[in-house]
Amino acid sequence: MLKAKILFVGPCESGKTVLANFLTESSDITEYNPTQGVRILEFENPHVTSNNKGTGCEFELWDCGGDPKFESCWPALMKDSHGVVIIFNADIPSHLKEIEMWYSCFVQQQFLQDTQCLLIAHHKPGSGSAPPLNKLKLVHSNLEDDPEEIRMEFIKYLKSIINSVSESRDREEMSIIT
């Protein structure tokens, strides 16, 4: 069974925990409580299987606290990650400015490909939309208006990560054989 580690990162109060709970079908949170360090959610998704073997996949979703005071922990959180989802609140101007920092720290420094990264503009009910950012795939989420759209986009993202993990494993196995 393939395993993949996905990081949810972004500024404080961007909706990382709410999205993580929704996408992994975990418990609902009714009041804001900042994530301290990291929260790890393990889950399987029946819609995602290894591309050539049809076997199931296990995921670890690391819901990382957005407070800069946890920056010293970031290298440990990033270790062996297969994908990064950067989540920001499109209604907070400072969040738009922080996206590059999150991208640099969690994607570029880990030598991940842009295809291993997903950018989610999380909207609170009744808010507008943000301009798309050209480097990464941008998905808008509004859990009240269209919750299934973000779920389907996340499943597509998980499938691409599993394909990447599977191809990497196949290359590694071939290098051992030859």
Beta strands, then each sheet from edge to edge (+ up, - down):
strand 1: 2-9
strand 2: 38-49
strand 3: 56-64
strand 4: 83-89
strand 5: 117-122
strand 6: 138-141
sheet 1: 2+ 3- 1- 4- 5- 6-
end
